[in-house]
Amino acid sequence: MKDPLKIIVAPVSTEKASNLIEKENTITLIISRNATRSEVKHAVEKLYQVKVAKVRILITAKGEKKAYIKLSPEFDASELASRLGIV
């Protein structure tokens, strides 16, 4: 496994990301271009002490790799977002 701090580059703080936090319990992060789903899941669980239910990944038009991380129901995405400084 890679270092979790090298996998996660930055959180995304757009209006769409805020809606996902509130409605779908999902955090949006920019990740390293060569990170896999399992590495992202492990990094988020280790760094932020939360349980991840699902990870979706896409590459943006800018060439950045973006991950949508859905948290388990027992964890609140808005609490994690406030710790990350998104909201």
BELTA-V577734 format. One line per field, one symbol per residue. ss: DSSP state (h for helix, s for strand, l for the rest). A space follows every 10 residues. Layout:
BEGIN
ss->???
END
This chain:
BEGIN
ss->lllhhhhsss slllhhhhhh hhhhlsssss slllllhhhh hhhhhhhhll lssssssssl llllssssss slllllhhhh hhhhlll
END
